[in-house]
Amino acid sequence: LRGKDVVHADVARVDLMSIDANTYKYFTVIRSVSGSGNPISTATPQNPPTNIVGGALGYFSAYPIRSKTIVVQ
């Protein structure tokens, strides 16, 4: 809805996605070492923390999603 007028019968949906502390830490480290906030923009000079065993890089995460939809009256 950004930049548009909201009119009668428009529908808005908001999704809340929750992550655990380890996933948050992974993304925080990626963001801090990339310098731009975009983890794809540069190579990381260190391996970020991971929750995957066996020497793999990355993370595994499953997260709940809660949605709320409203109709403009």
PyMOL Python script that loads the backbone (N, CA, C, O; Angstrom):
from pymol import cmd

cmd.read_pdbstr("""\
ATOM      1  N   LEU A   1       0.810  -1.197   0.000  1.00  0.00           N
ATOM      2  CA  LEU A   1       0.000   0.000   0.000  1.00  0.00           C
ATOM      3  C   LEU A   1       0.851   1.257   0.000  1.00  0.00           C
ATOM      4  O   LEU A   1       0.304   2.359  -0.048  1.00  0.00           O
ATOM      5  N   ARG A   2       2.143   1.135   0.051  1.00  0.00           N
ATOM      6  CA  ARG A   2       3.015   2.298   0.088  1.00  0.00           C
ATOM      7  C   ARG A   2       2.836   3.138  -1.168  1.00  0.00           C
ATOM      8  O   ARG A   2       2.932   2.634  -2.286  1.00  0.00           O
ATOM      9  N   GLY A   3       2.575   4.421  -0.970  1.00  0.00           N
ATOM     10  CA  GLY A   3       2.452   5.334  -2.091  1.00  0.00           C
ATOM     11  C   GLY A   3       1.115   5.276  -2.799  1.00  0.00           C
ATOM     12  O   GLY A   3       0.939   5.937  -3.822  1.00  0.00           O
ATOM     13  N   LYS A   4       0.171   4.509  -2.289  1.00  0.00           N
ATOM     14  CA  LYS A   4      -1.144   4.398  -2.922  1.00  0.00           C
ATOM     15  C   LYS A   4      -2.213   4.802  -1.925  1.00  0.00           C
ATOM     16  O   LYS A   4      -2.036   4.674  -0.714  1.00  0.00           O
ATOM     17  N   ASP A   5      -3.315   5.288  -2.448  1.00  0.00           N
ATOM     18  CA  ASP A   5      -4.448   5.606  -1.592  1.00  0.00           C
ATOM     19  C   ASP A   5      -5.171   4.324  -1.208  1.00  0.00           C
ATOM     20  O   ASP A   5      -5.324   3.413  -2.022  1.00  0.00           O
ATOM     21  N   VAL A   6      -5.607   4.268   0.024  1.00  0.00           N
ATOM     22  CA  VAL A   6      -6.382   3.135   0.501  1.00  0.00           C
ATOM     23  C   VAL A   6      -7.854   3.465   0.295  1.00  0.00           C
ATOM     24  O   VAL A   6      -8.325   4.529   0.697  1.00  0.00           O
ATOM     25  N   VAL A   7      -8.564   2.554  -0.325  1.00  0.00           N
ATOM     26  CA  VAL A   7      -9.982   2.788  -0.620  1.00  0.00           C
ATOM     27  C   VAL A   7     -10.833   1.665  -0.044  1.00  0.00           C
ATOM     28  O   VAL A   7     -10.324   0.619   0.357  1.00  0.00           O
ATOM     29  N   HIS A   8     -12.126   1.902  -0.012  1.00  0.00           N
ATOM     30  CA  HIS A   8     -13.088   0.928   0.491  1.00  0.00           C
ATOM     31  C   HIS A   8     -12.888  -0.431  -0.181  1.00  0.00           C
ATOM     32  O   HIS A   8     -12.722  -0.516  -1.398  1.00  0.00           O
ATOM     33  N   ALA A   9     -12.907  -1.470   0.613  1.00  0.00           N
ATOM     34  CA  ALA A   9     -12.793  -2.870   0.187  1.00  0.00           C
ATOM     35  C   ALA A   9     -11.363  -3.295  -0.126  1.00  0.00           C
ATOM     36  O   ALA A   9     -11.149  -4.437  -0.534  1.00  0.00           O
ATOM     37  N   ASP A  10     -10.376  -2.415   0.050  1.00  0.00           N
ATOM     38  CA  ASP A  10      -8.983  -2.859  -0.077  1.00  0.00           C
ATOM     39  C   ASP A  10      -8.686  -3.872   1.025  1.00  0.00           C
ATOM     40  O   ASP A  10      -9.250  -3.805   2.117  1.00  0.00           O
ATOM     41  N   VAL A  11      -7.805  -4.798   0.723  1.00  0.00           N
ATOM     42  CA  VAL A  11      -7.422  -5.826   1.689  1.00  0.00           C
ATOM     43  C   VAL A  11      -5.941  -5.651   2.020  1.00  0.00           C
ATOM     44  O   VAL A  11      -5.106  -5.503   1.127  1.00  0.00           O
ATOM     45  N   ALA A  12      -5.632  -5.669   3.308  1.00  0.00           N
ATOM     46  CA  ALA A  12      -4.244  -5.592   3.759  1.00  0.00           C
ATOM     47  C   ALA A  12      -3.932  -6.837   4.581  1.00  0.00           C
ATOM     48  O   ALA A  12      -4.751  -7.287   5.383  1.00  0.00           O
ATOM     49  N   ARG A  13      -2.743  -7.386   4.374  1.00  0.00           N
ATOM     50  CA  ARG A  13      -2.320  -8.571   5.120  1.00  0.00           C
ATOM     51  C   ARG A  13      -0.952  -8.296   5.730  1.00  0.00           C
ATOM     52  O   ARG A  13      -0.053  -7.782   5.065  1.00  0.00           O
ATOM     53  N   VAL A  14      -0.811  -8.642   6.993  1.00  0.00           N
ATOM     54  CA  VAL A  14       0.459  -8.498   7.696  1.00  0.00           C
ATOM     55  C   VAL A  14       0.888  -9.876   8.175  1.00  0.00           C
ATOM     56  O   VAL A  14       0.107 -10.593   8.800  1.00  0.00           O
ATOM     57  N   ASP A  15       2.133 -10.246   7.880  1.00  0.00           N
ATOM     58  CA  ASP A  15       2.684 -11.527   8.325  1.00  0.00           C
ATOM     59  C   ASP A  15       3.777 -11.269   9.349  1.00  0.00           C
ATOM     60  O   ASP A  15       4.654 -10.435   9.122  1.00  0.00           O
ATOM     61  N   LEU A  16       3.736 -11.968  10.464  1.00  0.00           N
ATOM     62  CA  LEU A  16       4.775 -11.904  11.486  1.00  0.00           C
ATOM     63  C   LEU A  16       5.509 -13.229  11.461  1.00  0.00           C
ATOM     64  O   LEU A  16       4.926 -14.278  11.738  1.00  0.00           O
ATOM     65  N   MET A  17       6.795 -13.181  11.128  1.00  0.00           N
ATOM     66  CA  MET A  17       7.615 -14.379  11.079  1.00  0.00           C
ATOM     67  C   MET A  17       8.634 -14.309  12.211  1.00  0.00           C
ATOM     68  O   MET A  17       9.372 -13.329  12.321  1.00  0.00           O
ATOM     69  N   SER A  18       8.680 -15.326  13.039  1.00  0.00           N
ATOM     70  CA  SER A  18       9.577 -15.360  14.188  1.00  0.00           C
ATOM     71  C   SER A  18      10.759 -16.275  13.904  1.00  0.00           C
ATOM     72  O   SER A  18      10.605 -17.341  13.308  1.00  0.00           O
ATOM     73  N   ILE A  19      11.952 -15.841  14.343  1.00  0.00           N
ATOM     74  CA  ILE A  19      13.148 -16.673  14.224  1.00  0.00           C
ATOM     75  C   ILE A  19      13.734 -16.884  15.609  1.00  0.00           C
ATOM     76  O   ILE A  19      13.473 -16.103  16.523  1.00  0.00           O
ATOM     77  N   ASP A  20      14.528 -17.940  15.767  1.00  0.00           N
ATOM     78  CA  ASP A  20      15.137 -18.198  17.065  1.00  0.00           C
ATOM     79  C   ASP A  20      16.420 -17.380  17.222  1.00  0.00           C
ATOM     80  O   ASP A  20      16.874 -16.737  16.276  1.00  0.00           O
ATOM     81  N   ALA A  21      16.992 -17.411  18.411  1.00  0.00           N
ATOM     82  CA  ALA A  21      18.165 -16.595  18.739  1.00  0.00           C
ATOM     83  C   ALA A  21      19.380 -16.945  17.875  1.00  0.00           C
ATOM     84  O   ALA A  21      20.128 -16.052  17.475  1.00  0.00           O
ATOM     85  N   ASN A  22      19.586 -18.236  17.583  1.00  0.00           N
ATOM     86  CA  ASN A  22      20.746 -18.626  16.768  1.00  0.00           C
ATOM     87  C   ASN A  22      20.635 -18.119  15.336  1.00  0.00           C
ATOM     88  O   ASN A  22      21.637 -17.702  14.754  1.00  0.00           O
ATOM     89  N   THR A  23      19.450 -18.146  14.763  1.00  0.00           N
ATOM     90  CA  THR A  23      19.251 -17.619  13.418  1.00  0.00           C
ATOM     91  C   THR A  23      19.466 -16.109  13.400  1.00  0.00           C
ATOM     92  O   THR A  23      20.075 -15.577  12.473  1.00  0.00           O
ATOM     93  N   TYR A  24      18.968 -15.423  14.421  1.00  0.00           N
ATOM     94  CA  TYR A  24      19.191 -13.976  14.545  1.00  0.00           C
ATOM     95  C   TYR A  24      20.680 -13.672  14.621  1.00  0.00           C
ATOM     96  O   TYR A  24      21.158 -12.745  13.968  1.00  0.00           O
ATOM     97  N   LYS A  25      21.414 -14.445  15.412  1.00  0.00           N
ATOM     98  CA  LYS A  25      22.864 -14.232  15.550  1.00  0.00           C
ATOM     99  C   LYS A  25      23.561 -14.432  14.206  1.00  0.00           C
ATOM    100  O   LYS A  25      24.448 -13.657  13.848  1.00  0.00           O
ATOM    101  N   TYR A  26      23.172 -15.455  13.468  1.00  0.00           N
ATOM    102  CA  TYR A  26      23.761 -15.713  12.145  1.00  0.00           C
ATOM    103  C   TYR A  26      23.576 -14.502  11.235  1.00  0.00           C
ATOM    104  O   TYR A  26      24.539 -14.025  10.634  1.00  0.00           O
ATOM    105  N   PHE A  27      22.341 -14.000  11.129  1.00  0.00           N
ATOM    106  CA  PHE A  27      22.091 -12.857  10.256  1.00  0.00           C
ATOM    107  C   PHE A  27      22.774 -11.586  10.751  1.00  0.00           C
ATOM    108  O   PHE A  27      23.210 -10.765   9.944  1.00  0.00           O
ATOM    109  N   THR A  28      22.870 -11.416  12.067  1.00  0.00           N
ATOM    110  CA  THR A  28      23.560 -10.251  12.624  1.00  0.00           C
ATOM    111  C   THR A  28      25.035 -10.263  12.254  1.00  0.00           C
ATOM    112  O   THR A  28      25.586  -9.231  11.873  1.00  0.00           O
ATOM    113  N   VAL A  29      25.677 -11.416  12.362  1.00  0.00           N
ATOM    114  CA  VAL A  29      27.092 -11.528  11.984  1.00  0.00           C
ATOM    115  C   VAL A  29      27.266 -11.296  10.491  1.00  0.00           C
ATOM    116  O   VAL A  29      28.167 -10.560  10.091  1.00  0.00           O
ATOM    117  N   ILE A  30      26.435 -11.899   9.664  1.00  0.00           N
ATOM    118  CA  ILE A  30      26.517 -11.708   8.216  1.00  0.00           C
ATOM    119  C   ILE A  30      26.395 -10.224   7.876  1.00  0.00           C
ATOM    120  O   ILE A  30      27.159  -9.704   7.062  1.00  0.00           O
ATOM    121  N   ARG A  31      25.443  -9.553   8.495  1.00  0.00           N
ATOM    122  CA  ARG A  31      25.238  -8.129   8.221  1.00  0.00           C
ATOM    123  C   ARG A  31      26.441  -7.300   8.652  1.00  0.00           C
ATOM    124  O   ARG A  31      26.862  -6.395   7.932  1.00  0.00           O
ATOM    125  N   SER A  32      26.992  -7.603   9.815  1.00  0.00           N
ATOM    126  CA  SER A  32      28.109  -6.796  10.320  1.00  0.00           C
ATOM    127  C   SER A  32      29.373  -6.981   9.484  1.00  0.00           C
ATOM    128  O   SER A  32      30.112  -6.017   9.289  1.00  0.00           O
ATOM    129  N   VAL A  33      29.645  -8.179   8.987  1.00  0.00           N
ATOM    130  CA  VAL A  33      30.859  -8.390   8.204  1.00  0.00           C
ATOM    131  C   VAL A  33      30.704  -7.969   6.749  1.00  0.00           C
ATOM    132  O   VAL A  33      31.701  -7.727   6.069  1.00  0.00           O
ATOM    133  N   SER A  34      29.468  -7.879   6.260  1.00  0.00           N
ATOM    134  CA  SER A  34      29.284  -7.474   4.863  1.00  0.00           C
ATOM    135  C   SER A  34      29.383  -5.963   4.714  1.00  0.00           C
ATOM    136  O   SER A  34      29.709  -5.466   3.636  1.00  0.00           O
ATOM    137  N   GLY A  35      29.103  -5.231   5.786  1.00  0.00           N
ATOM    138  CA  GLY A  35      29.244  -3.781   5.747  1.00  0.00           C
ATOM    139  C   GLY A  35      28.071  -3.058   5.137  1.00  0.00           C
ATOM    140  O   GLY A  35      27.858  -1.883   5.437  1.00  0.00           O
ATOM    141  N   SER A  36      27.309  -3.709   4.300  1.00  0.00           N
ATOM    142  CA  SER A  36      26.222  -3.022   3.608  1.00  0.00           C
ATOM    143  C   SER A  36      24.844  -3.432   4.108  1.00  0.00           C
ATOM    144  O   SER A  36      23.841  -2.809   3.760  1.00  0.00           O
ATOM    145  N   GLY A  37      24.797  -4.466   4.911  1.00  0.00           N
ATOM    146  CA  GLY A  37      23.498  -4.976   5.325  1.00  0.00           C
ATOM    147  C   GLY A  37      22.944  -5.990   4.337  1.00  0.00           C
ATOM    148  O   GLY A  37      21.948  -6.656   4.619  1.00  0.00           O
ATOM    149  N   ASN A  38      23.584  -6.109   3.181  1.00  0.00           N
ATOM    150  CA  ASN A  38      23.155  -7.064   2.169  1.00  0.00           C
ATOM    151  C   ASN A  38      24.148  -8.225   2.162  1.00  0.00           C
ATOM    152  O   ASN A  38      25.261  -8.060   1.661  1.00  0.00           O
ATOM    153  N   PRO A  39      23.785  -9.400   2.703  1.00  0.00           N
ATOM    154  CA  PRO A  39      24.742 -10.495   2.804  1.00  0.00           C
ATOM    155  C   PRO A  39      25.243 -11.026   1.468  1.00  0.00           C
ATOM    156  O   PRO A  39      26.227 -11.764   1.444  1.00  0.00           O
ATOM    157  N   ILE A  40      24.605 -10.679   0.364  1.00  0.00           N
ATOM    158  CA  ILE A  40      25.022 -11.189  -0.938  1.00  0.00           C
ATOM    159  C   ILE A  40      26.032 -10.245  -1.601  1.00  0.00           C
ATOM    160  O   ILE A  40      26.691 -10.634  -2.565  1.00  0.00           O
ATOM    161  N   SER A  41      26.160  -9.013  -1.100  1.00  0.00           N
ATOM    162  CA  SER A  41      26.947  -8.000  -1.787  1.00  0.00           C
ATOM    163  C   SER A  41      28.446  -8.223  -1.715  1.00  0.00           C
ATOM    164  O   SER A  41      29.158  -7.818  -2.634  1.00  0.00           O
ATOM    165  N   THR A  42      28.957  -8.850  -0.659  1.00  0.00           N
ATOM    166  CA  THR A  42      30.396  -9.056  -0.524  1.00  0.00           C
ATOM    167  C   THR A  42      30.663 -10.419   0.092  1.00  0.00           C
ATOM    168  O   THR A  42      29.776 -11.035   0.684  1.00  0.00           O
ATOM    169  N   ALA A  43      31.900 -10.878  -0.057  1.00  0.00           N
ATOM    170  CA  ALA A  43      32.297 -12.123   0.589  1.00  0.00           C
ATOM    171  C   ALA A  43      32.596 -11.843   2.057  1.00  0.00           C
ATOM    172  O   ALA A  43      33.105 -10.775   2.397  1.00  0.00           O
ATOM    173  N   THR A  44      32.285 -12.790   2.916  1.00  0.00           N
ATOM    174  CA  THR A  44      32.550 -12.599   4.338  1.00  0.00           C
ATOM    175  C   THR A  44      33.989 -12.985   4.655  1.00  0.00           C
ATOM    176  O   THR A  44      34.477 -14.000   4.159  1.00  0.00           O
ATOM    177  N   PRO A  45      34.681 -12.182   5.482  1.00  0.00           N
ATOM    178  CA  PRO A  45      36.061 -12.500   5.825  1.00  0.00           C
ATOM    179  C   PRO A  45      36.179 -13.579   6.894  1.00  0.00           C
ATOM    180  O   PRO A  45      37.291 -14.005   7.206  1.00  0.00           O
ATOM    181  N   GLN A  46      35.101 -14.018   7.445  1.00  0.00           N
ATOM    182  CA  GLN A  46      35.106 -15.067   8.468  1.00  0.00           C
ATOM    183  C   GLN A  46      33.877 -15.932   8.287  1.00  0.00           C
ATOM    184  O   GLN A  46      32.913 -15.535   7.633  1.00  0.00           O
ATOM    185  N   ASN A  47      33.919 -17.110   8.869  1.00  0.00           N
ATOM    186  CA  ASN A  47      32.751 -17.979   8.817  1.00  0.00           C
ATOM    187  C   ASN A  47      31.783 -17.574   9.924  1.00  0.00           C
ATOM    188  O   ASN A  47      32.172 -17.534  11.091  1.00  0.00           O
ATOM    189  N   PRO A  48      30.560 -17.281   9.593  1.00  0.00           N
ATOM    190  CA  PRO A  48      29.575 -16.931  10.622  1.00  0.00           C
ATOM    191  C   PRO A  48      29.191 -18.167  11.423  1.00  0.00           C
ATOM    192  O   PRO A  48      29.420 -19.290  10.975  1.00  0.00           O
ATOM    193  N   PRO A  49      28.604 -17.970  12.611  1.00  0.00           N
ATOM    194  CA  PRO A  49      28.171 -19.128  13.398  1.00  0.00           C
ATOM    195  C   PRO A  49      27.111 -19.914  12.635  1.00  0.00           C
ATOM    196  O   PRO A  49      26.306 -19.342  11.900  1.00  0.00           O
ATOM    197  N   THR A  50      27.120 -21.205  12.816  1.00  0.00           N
ATOM    198  CA  THR A  50      26.177 -22.056  12.100  1.00  0.00           C
ATOM    199  C   THR A  50      25.552 -23.066  13.047  1.00  0.00           C
ATOM    200  O   THR A  50      26.138 -23.385  14.081  1.00  0.00           O
ATOM    201  N   ASN A  51      24.411 -23.559  12.723  1.00  0.00           N
ATOM    202  CA  ASN A  51      23.809 -24.629  13.510  1.00  0.00           C
ATOM    203  C   ASN A  51      23.801 -25.941  12.733  1.00  0.00           C
ATOM    204  O   ASN A  51      23.089 -26.879  13.092  1.00  0.00           O
ATOM    205  N   ILE A  52      24.591 -26.000  11.674  1.00  0.00           N
ATOM    206  CA  ILE A  52      24.701 -27.205  10.854  1.00  0.00           C
ATOM    207  C   ILE A  52      25.998 -27.911  11.234  1.00  0.00           C
ATOM    208  O   ILE A  52      27.052 -27.276  11.268  1.00  0.00           O
ATOM    209  N   VAL A  53      25.942 -29.193  11.516  1.00  0.00           N
ATOM    210  CA  VAL A  53      27.129 -29.955  11.887  1.00  0.00           C
ATOM    211  C   VAL A  53      27.824 -30.485  10.640  1.00  0.00           C
ATOM    212  O   VAL A  53      27.207 -30.614   9.583  1.00  0.00           O
ATOM    213  N   GLY A  54      29.109 -30.790  10.770  1.00  0.00           N
ATOM    214  CA  GLY A  54      29.854 -31.393   9.678  1.00  0.00           C
ATOM    215  C   GLY A  54      30.648 -30.403   8.843  1.00  0.00           C
ATOM    216  O   GLY A  54      31.139 -30.762   7.773  1.00  0.00           O
ATOM    217  N   GLY A  55      30.785 -29.164   9.307  1.00  0.00           N
ATOM    218  CA  GLY A  55      31.608 -28.195   8.603  1.00  0.00           C
ATOM    219  C   GLY A  55      30.902 -27.414   7.508  1.00  0.00           C
ATOM    220  O   GLY A  55      31.546 -26.643   6.798  1.00  0.00           O
ATOM    221  N   ALA A  56      29.627 -27.587   7.356  1.00  0.00           N
ATOM    222  CA  ALA A  56      28.895 -26.846   6.327  1.00  0.00           C
ATOM    223  C   ALA A  56      28.682 -25.402   6.768  1.00  0.00           C
ATOM    224  O   ALA A  56      28.627 -25.112   7.963  1.00  0.00           O
ATOM    225  N   LEU A  57      28.563 -24.511   5.809  1.00  0.00           N
ATOM    226  CA  LEU A  57      28.249 -23.124   6.100  1.00  0.00           C
ATOM    227  C   LEU A  57      26.760 -22.898   5.904  1.00  0.00           C
ATOM    228  O   LEU A  57      26.117 -23.575   5.102  1.00  0.00           O
ATOM    229  N   GLY A  58      26.226 -21.948   6.639  1.00  0.00           N
ATOM    230  CA  GLY A  58      24.810 -21.628   6.510  1.00  0.00           C
ATOM    231  C   GLY A  58      24.090 -21.881   7.811  1.00  0.00           C
ATOM    232  O   GLY A  58      24.709 -21.966   8.871  1.00  0.00           O
ATOM    233  N   TYR A  59      22.790 -21.999   7.728  1.00  0.00           N
ATOM    234  CA  TYR A  59      21.971 -22.230   8.906  1.00  0.00           C
ATOM    235  C   TYR A  59      20.722 -22.992   8.485  1.00  0.00           C
ATOM    236  O   TYR A  59      20.326 -22.978   7.320  1.00  0.00           O
ATOM    237  N   PHE A  60      20.124 -23.645   9.443  1.00  0.00           N
ATOM    238  CA  PHE A  60      18.825 -24.274   9.222  1.00  0.00           C
ATOM    239  C   PHE A  60      17.844 -23.589  10.150  1.00  0.00           C
ATOM    240  O   PHE A  60      18.137 -23.385  11.328  1.00  0.00           O
ATOM    241  N   SER A  61      16.695 -23.236   9.634  1.00  0.00           N
ATOM    242  CA  SER A  61      15.690 -22.587  10.460  1.00  0.00           C
ATOM    243  C   SER A  61      14.296 -22.943   9.976  1.00  0.00           C
ATOM    244  O   SER A  61      14.023 -22.970   8.776  1.00  0.00           O
ATOM    245  N   ALA A  62      13.436 -23.210  10.920  1.00  0.00           N
ATOM    246  CA  ALA A  62      12.005 -23.343  10.656  1.00  0.00           C
ATOM    247  C   ALA A  62      11.340 -22.326  11.566  1.00  0.00           C
ATOM    248  O   ALA A  62      11.730 -22.186  12.725  1.00  0.00           O
ATOM    249  N   TYR A  63      10.359 -21.628  11.069  1.00  0.00           N
ATOM    250  CA  TYR A  63       9.771 -20.570  11.883  1.00  0.00           C
ATOM    251  C   TYR A  63       8.265 -20.498  11.674  1.00  0.00           C
ATOM    252  O   TYR A  63       7.746 -20.805  10.601  1.00  0.00           O
ATOM    253  N   PRO A  64       7.581 -20.080  12.738  1.00  0.00           N
ATOM    254  CA  PRO A  64       6.127 -19.926  12.621  1.00  0.00           C
ATOM    255  C   PRO A  64       5.770 -18.613  11.942  1.00  0.00           C
ATOM    256  O   PRO A  64       6.524 -17.642  12.003  1.00  0.00           O
ATOM    257  N   ILE A  65       4.636 -18.599  11.310  1.00  0.00           N
ATOM    258  CA  ILE A  65       4.117 -17.373  10.686  1.00  0.00           C
ATOM    259  C   ILE A  65       2.704 -17.150  11.211  1.00  0.00           C
ATOM    260  O   ILE A  65       1.867 -18.052  11.201  1.00  0.00           O
ATOM    261  N   ARG A  66       2.460 -15.927  11.670  1.00  0.00           N
ATOM    262  CA  ARG A  66       1.113 -15.525  12.064  1.00  0.00           C
ATOM    263  C   ARG A  66       0.666 -14.443  11.107  1.00  0.00           C
ATOM    264  O   ARG A  66       1.414 -13.502  10.842  1.00  0.00           O
ATOM    265  N   SER A  67      -0.535 -14.560  10.588  1.00  0.00           N
ATOM    266  CA  SER A  67      -1.057 -13.612   9.620  1.00  0.00           C
ATOM    267  C   SER A  67      -2.317 -12.945  10.136  1.00  0.00           C
ATOM    268  O   SER A  67      -3.109 -13.549  10.860  1.00  0.00           O
ATOM    269  N   LYS A  68      -2.486 -11.706   9.756  1.00  0.00           N
ATOM    270  CA  LYS A  68      -3.719 -10.971  10.062  1.00  0.00           C
ATOM    271  C   LYS A  68      -4.131 -10.234   8.792  1.00  0.00           C
ATOM    272  O   LYS A  68      -3.321  -9.530   8.189  1.00  0.00           O
ATOM    273  N   THR A  69      -5.366 -10.390   8.395  1.00  0.00           N
ATOM    274  CA  THR A  69      -5.890  -9.738   7.204  1.00  0.00           C
ATOM    275  C   THR A  69      -7.043  -8.837   7.621  1.00  0.00           C
ATOM    276  O   THR A  69      -7.894  -9.217   8.425  1.00  0.00           O
ATOM    277  N   ILE A  70      -7.050  -7.619   7.048  1.00  0.00           N
ATOM    278  CA  ILE A  70      -8.154  -6.706   7.309  1.00  0.00           C
ATOM    279  C   ILE A  70      -8.713  -6.196   5.991  1.00  0.00           C
ATOM    280  O   ILE A  70      -8.003  -6.124   4.989  1.00  0.00           O
ATOM    281  N   VAL A  71      -9.977  -5.849   6.002  1.00  0.00           N
ATOM    282  CA  VAL A  71     -10.646  -5.244   4.847  1.00  0.00           C
ATOM    283  C   VAL A  71     -11.018  -3.821   5.241  1.00  0.00           C
ATOM    284  O   VAL A  71     -11.642  -3.600   6.278  1.00  0.00           O
ATOM    285  N   VAL A  72     -10.632  -2.855   4.406  1.00  0.00           N
ATOM    286  CA  VAL A  72     -10.953  -1.451   4.688  1.00  0.00           C
ATOM    287  C   VAL A  72     -12.448  -1.239   4.537  1.00  0.00           C
ATOM    288  O   VAL A  72     -13.034  -1.600   3.516  1.00  0.00           O
ATOM    289  N   GLN A  73     -13.070  -0.646   5.564  1.00  0.00           N
ATOM    290  CA  GLN A  73     -14.508  -0.383   5.538  1.00  0.00           C
ATOM    291  C   GLN A  73     -14.787   1.026   5.067  1.00  0.00           C
ATOM    292  O   GLN A  73     -15.947   1.430   4.980  1.00  0.00           O
TER     293      GLN A  73
END
""", "prot")
cmd.dss("prot")
cmd.show_as("cartoon", "prot")
cmd.util.cbc("prot")
cmd.orient("prot")
